[in-house]
Amino acid sequence: VTGLSVSPGKDQLIVFHTKDSRDLVVCLQGMVPANESRIGELVGTLLSHFKSFTGRLEQKISRWIE
C-alpha cells in the first residue's frame, strides 16, 4: 500500500493505492451500529502502522476518488 484516498460522503469509501496500480476499493457503509463512521479509526491505525515500518503513507481526502 502506497497511499490512501477517502471520500467525505456517507458511503465511507476508501481506496488503498498500491505501487502496481491494483488499487483496492472498500466501502464501510452498512456498519453496525448504523451511521457510525470508522474512517478516522481506520486512517489512524494505518498511519500508526506505516510510521513504524515505512515512515510514510500518502493520504488524500476529496469529493472525488481518483
ABEGO torsion letter per residue (X at the ends): XABBBBBABAAGBBBBBBAAGBBBBBBABGBOBBGBBAAAAAAAAAAAAAAAAAGBBBBBBBABBX
